[in-house]
């Protein structure tokens, strides 16, 4: 009888430990899910950026063609048509990237958060991401980044422009293009291509 009682107590202790572990894992999973929800605007921004990159490159190439190969009277109409097509692509691609990002986040970010952070750390992260200070910081992020990029380009351009001009001359020479005509996409550093 003692052996049965001892076995029953052992099973009870193991069951309680398993229940406690399961509850802790469940709580941790819930915390990770909350963090992923708080990070969703960042994932959506990343999706927009990924969708926009190829469209911006296509627009630059299209602008080059418009300026160099299309009669002036047709440029505006063709430019607007290309812009509309690119906008439609970006809108569609953004949705695809966003949906895929939200679906993949738990299997990438979520797994890492669950493995590398304990419950208390996850709670601290949630408190930070959900705080008014963080929201204010996130709101100001694009403005700060834009100001930084402008200053960076202004600061680096004097150092890079001579190198870029030398590279352009070398490319022209290699291609046998006269010095008066610039190769496609040859805007000086820090100066965006004409739109």
C-alpha positions in Angstrom: 0.0 0.0 0.0 2.9 2.4 0.8 4.3 1.7 -2.6 1.0 2.6 -4.3 0.7 5.7 -2.2 4.3 6.6 -3.1 3.7 6.0 -6.8 0.5 8.0 -6.6 2.3 10.9 -5.0 5.1 10.7 -7.6 2.5 10.8 -10.4 0.8 13.7 -8.7 4.0 15.7 -8.3 5.0 15.0 -12.0 1.5 16.0 -13.2 1.7 19.2 -11.2 5.2 20.0 -12.5 4.0 19.3 -16.1 1.0 21.5 -15.6 3.2 24.3 -14.2 5.6 23.9 -17.1 2.7 23.9 -19.6 1.2 27.0 -18.0 4.6 28.8 -18.1 5.1 27.9 -21.7 1.5 29.0 -22.5 2.1 32.3 -20.7 5.4 32.8 -22.6 3.7 32.1 -25.9 1.0 34.6 -25.1 3.7 37.2 -24.3 5.6 36.5 -27.5 2.3 36.8 -29.4 1.6 40.2 -27.8 5.1 41.4 -28.7 4.6 40.3 -32.3 1.3 42.3 -32.4 3.2 45.3 -31.1 5.8 44.8 -33.8 3.3 44.6 -36.6 3.6 48.2 -37.8 7.4 47.6 -38.2 6.7 44.5 -40.2 4.2 46.4 -42.4 6.8 49.2 -42.9 9.4 46.6 -43.9 6.9 45.1 -46.4 6.3 48.6 -48.0 10.1 49.1 -48.3 10.6 45.7 -49.9 7.8 46.3 -52.3 9.0 49.8 -53.2 12.6 49.0 -54.0 12.2 47.4 -57.4 9.5 49.9 -58.4 11.9 52.8 -57.6 14.6 51.2 -59.7 12.2 50.7 -62.5 11.0 54.3 -62.2 14.6 55.6 -62.4 15.2 53.5 -65.5 11.9 54.6 -67.1 12.8 58.3 -66.4 16.1 57.8 -68.2 14.3 56.3 -71.2 11.6 59.0 -71.1 14.2 61.8 -71.0 16.5 60.3 -73.7 14.2 58.4 -76.1 10.7 59.7 -75.9 9.6 62.9 -77.7 9.0 65.7 -75.3 5.2 66.0 -76.1 4.7 62.3 -75.1 6.8 62.3 -71.9 4.2 63.5 -69.4 1.4 61.1 -70.5 3.8 58.1 -70.7 5.3 59.1 -67.4 1.9 59.2 -65.7 1.0 55.8 -67.2 4.3 54.2 -65.9 3.8 55.8 -62.5 0.2 54.4 -62.3 1.5 50.9 -63.2 4.3 51.1 -60.7 1.9 52.3 -57.9 -0.4 49.4 -58.6 2.5 47.0 -58.4 3.7 48.5 -55.1 0.2 48.4 -53.6 -0.2 44.7 -54.6 3.3 43.7 -53.6 3.0 45.5 -50.3 -0.1 43.4 -49.4 1.8 40.2 -50.4 4.9 41.1 -48.4 2.8 42.2 -45.4 0.7 39.1 -45.3 3.7 36.9 -45.7 5.6 38.8 -43.0 2.8 38.5 -40.5 2.5 34.8 -41.2 6.3 34.2 -41.0 7.0 36.4 -37.9 5.9 33.7 -35.3 8.3 31.1 -36.9 11.2 33.5 -37.0 11.0 36.4 -34.6 8.6 34.5 -32.3 10.9 31.4 -32.0 13.9 33.6 -31.2 12.0 35.6 -28.6 10.7 32.5 -27.0 14.1 30.8 -26.9 16.3 33.8 -25.9 14.0 35.8 -23.4 12.5 34.7 -20.2 9.0 35.8 -19.1 10.2 38.8 -17.1 12.2 40.1 -20.1 9.3 39.6 -22.4 7.1 41.6 -20.0 9.7 44.4 -20.0 9.8 44.4 -23.8 6.1 44.6 -24.0 6.0 47.5 -21.5 8.6 49.3 -23.6 7.0 48.8 -26.9 3.6 49.7 -25.5 4.9 52.8 -23.8 4.0 56.4 -24.8 7.7 57.2 -25.0 8.3 54.4 -27.5 5.3 55.3 -29.6 6.5 58.9 -29.7 10.0 57.7 -30.7 8.5 55.5 -33.5 6.4 58.5 -34.7 9.5 60.7 -35.0 11.6 57.9 -36.5 11.0 58.8 -40.2 11.5 62.5 -39.6 14.8 61.8 -37.7 15.9 59.4 -40.4 15.2 61.8 -43.2 17.1 64.6 -41.5 20.0 62.3 -40.8 20.1 61.0 -44.4 20.1 64.6 -45.8 23.0 65.6 -43.5 24.8 62.4 -44.3 24.5 62.9 -48.1 25.5 66.5 -47.8 28.5 65.6 -45.6 29.6 62.6 -47.8 29.0 64.1 -51.2 32.1 66.3 -51.4 34.2 63.2 -50.6 32.4 60.9 -53.0 31.5 63.2 -56.0 35.1 63.3 -57.3 35.3 59.6 -57.1 32.0 59.1 -58.8 33.1 61.6 -61.6 36.3 59.6 -62.1 34.3 56.4 -62.2 31.9 57.9 -64.8 34.9 59.0 -66.9 36.4 55.5 -66.7 33.1 53.9 -67.6 32.7 56.3 -70.6 36.3 55.5 -71.7 35.8 51.8 -71.3 32.6 51.9 -73.3 34.0 54.3 -75.9 31.3 56.9 -75.1 32.2 60.5 -75.7 32.8 62.6 -72.6 29.8 64.9 -73.4 27.2 62.1 -73.1 26.7 60.5 -69.7 26.1 56.8 -69.2 22.5 55.9 -68.0 21.8 56.4 -64.4 24.8 58.7 -63.8 23.4 61.1 -61.3 26.1 62.5 -58.9 26.3 61.0 -55.4 23.6 62.3 -53.2 21.5 63.7 -56.0 18.5 61.6 -56.9 17.8 60.9 -60.6 15.3 63.1 -62.2 11.7 62.0 -61.9 
